[in-house]
Amino acid sequence: MISLKNPGQIAKMRDAGKILREVEDEVREKIRPGVSTAELDILAERLIRKHGAIPSSLHYEGYPCSICASINDEVVHGIPSEKRVLREGDIVSIDCTLLLDGWQADSAFTVGVGPISDEAERLIRTTEECFWKGVRQCVIGNRLGDVGHAVEAHARANGFSAIRDFTGHGIGKEMHEDPAVFNYGEPGRGLRLRRGMTLAVEPMIAAGDWHLSVDEDGWCARTVDHSLCAHYEHTIAITEDGYPEILTLPGFNWEAEA
């Protein structure tokens, strides 16, 4: 069942999104060669709790950490560890969700660790562009197929592929709500978007094939061909004011981007 949020509820999600942005900005600054993913996880949990929020991922269906930290060919759900030390040339995706006063915010980004290859730079840039291509379709009256098609078309135009086994999702009081937000689709098909829908739009884009395997830990998913993968996500709200509000990107102004 899809939950439509009223302005007061969206305001609470906006507050959660503001804190999540601050947390991820500090984690991003910590990323450098020689830092373990466990250090990033400890920092994120400390910052989340400092703001009076709760790390949603911690113990979610048995997941042991507050963030997902996925390196190179890892797509999602990489478990932070003291043994996972970042090296120059790596790319790392950080996915973090928090709960504030009963409302969720979810966001992800991918960055390079020191200098990275031209292909890795282009993959990260294209993945972010895929998000913006998709989110521009998130207006009242459009359909989820319009969103997924925009994401996949941009990925393919740049020689990359959109991951199909994991999707974006609705979000609100729960981390994962209906509907699923696929990163592929047919224009004009799928659920029609309505005012008050809150979604996590999250392109996961691979440099090679989109097929995945899951590690023995039961969590970390990686590309079968071991090609690089990048991830970019924000929580958004469908509004009547044209394009959606990006709840995890405080101060973003669509008019300034026009």
C-alpha angles and dihedrals in degrees: 000000000000117000117212114206127218122222093266093053092047088052089058090050088049089056090051090048092053092055092046091053091053091049094049092046090057093045090050091055090053093057111108139122113295096029117119122224087236089063090054091049093050091049093049094050092047092051094045093052092043087063092050093254132122126236101242097200095056107105091351103154086339098310106152104210145055096236138028113234112190120184129205108313092016109107104188144340098037105169114230115241140170086237093058101083117176116241131199109271095030123121118215130195118208117198118184135174128184138184121221121180090338098312130106135225123187130187140156139189139178125218138173122250103231116316112356135186123280089245091054091049091050092047093052092046093047092049091055089047089052089057092053092045089053098042092053085065091056097099131122111281097022120109134235089248088064090057096048093044092053091051096048096042092056092046092051093045087060095047096258134113132232117235111245104185095068127045145183116259149193115280137190127109087359126051092230119035134154134314116055110223107212123204091223133043149124122282113252093018132107136030117349114240117242137190112272097031112134117201141177105222109195125168114199107193127189127205088218135012120353097221115114143201127201122229124239090263087072093234117064112082120195138176113273091225090047092239118155119270132197130196131201126176144167135175111240139184124216107231139174091244098089112261119032126269113254100222095188094049105064116203096017110151121197092199090059089053095051 
